[in-house]
Amino acid sequence: MIVGFWNLIMNTLAIEYSYKNLLIYFQINEEILFLIMNKNEVNNVLNVPKLFNDFILDKNIDLGNLDLLINSFGPGSFTGLRISLSFIKGLSLGLSIPFVNIPTFDVFVRLFHTESDILVLSFTAGRYFLGHYRDFKLCGNIVYFSEIDLLKYLNELDFKFVIVGNDIDFIYEKFKSRFRVIDDMRAFGAVLTDLGKAKYFKSRQGDDILSGPCYVRPSDAEINSYLLK
């Protein structure tokens, strides 16, 4: 987890909706309040605002106390990413609060302490997205694979690595000894929050309201994938 002076002086809301769960994570008045729901329970766009509103009423949260909004912006399920980003932007405009986007893969890689290189993997719409991290930094670009090409690529790697990700059960069965399964969404929320604060304090401004989710286009990613072969 990232440690810094910003941990004590900002009230924040962080949202993750790129994978299997909706995570609403408040760090407000030195208290952590969070809601985690499986995507199967959130079956349409209108449910996210309703769930959010019910949660803040139940926990008596005053949104006027917030200083920063943080969004996990992919790669991942493009539908989920669009919903969470639209929701965060709406809150940002309505409350006049800055927001920042944080790459989901950057959060994943910081959930583990290992000397190995880390491969972060996600699956959506029949394709796999992969990022290679060293010392918590992305090496090159996120690449895009079919299942066959991904298995071939992983089998040919000659360095020690750890794979982290979500919704990748088939790949997990092939490389069990090299996997770490992410299931602690509270820890995910804490890291997402710290990264968001760090980004905001570094730039002293929020992201552009016109910014979009992190979505790797097949044309770009297939070129990157080809170059790795």
Stockholm file with secondary structure:
# STOCKHOLM 1.0

chainA/1-229         MIVGFWNLIMNTLAIEYSYKNLLIYFQINEEILFLIMNKNEVNNVLNVPKLFNDFILDKNIDLGNLDLLINSFGPGSFTGLRISLSFIKGLSLGLSIPFVNIPTFDVFVRLFHTESDILVLSFTAGRYFLGHYRDFKLCGNIVYFSEIDLLKYLNELDFKFVIVGNDIDFIYEKFKSRFRVIDDMRAFGAVLTDLGKAKYFKSRQGDDILSGPCYVRPSDAEINSYLLK
#=GR chainA/1-229 SS CCCCGGGGTCCEEEEECSSSEEEEEEEETTEEEEEEEEGGGCCSTTHHHHHHHHHHHHHTCCGGGCCEEEEECCSSCHHHHHHHHHHHHHHHHHHTCCEEEECHHHHHHTTCCCSSEEEEEEEETTEEEEEEEETTEECSCCEEECHHHHHHHHHHCCSCEEEEEESCHHHHHHSGGGEEECCCHHHHHHHHHHHHHHHHHHHSSCCCTTCCCCCCCHHHHHHHHHHHC
#=GC SS_cons         CCCCGGGGTCCEEEEECSSSEEEEEEEETTEEEEEEEEGGGCCSTTHHHHHHHHHHHHHTCCGGGCCEEEEECCSSCHHHHHHHHHHHHHHHHHHTCCEEEECHHHHHHTTCCCSSEEEEEEEETTEEEEEEEETTEECSCCEEECHHHHHHHHHHCCSCEEEEEESCHHHHHHSGGGEEECCCHHHHHHHHHHHHHHHHHHHSSCCCTTCCCCCCCHHHHHHHHHHHC
//
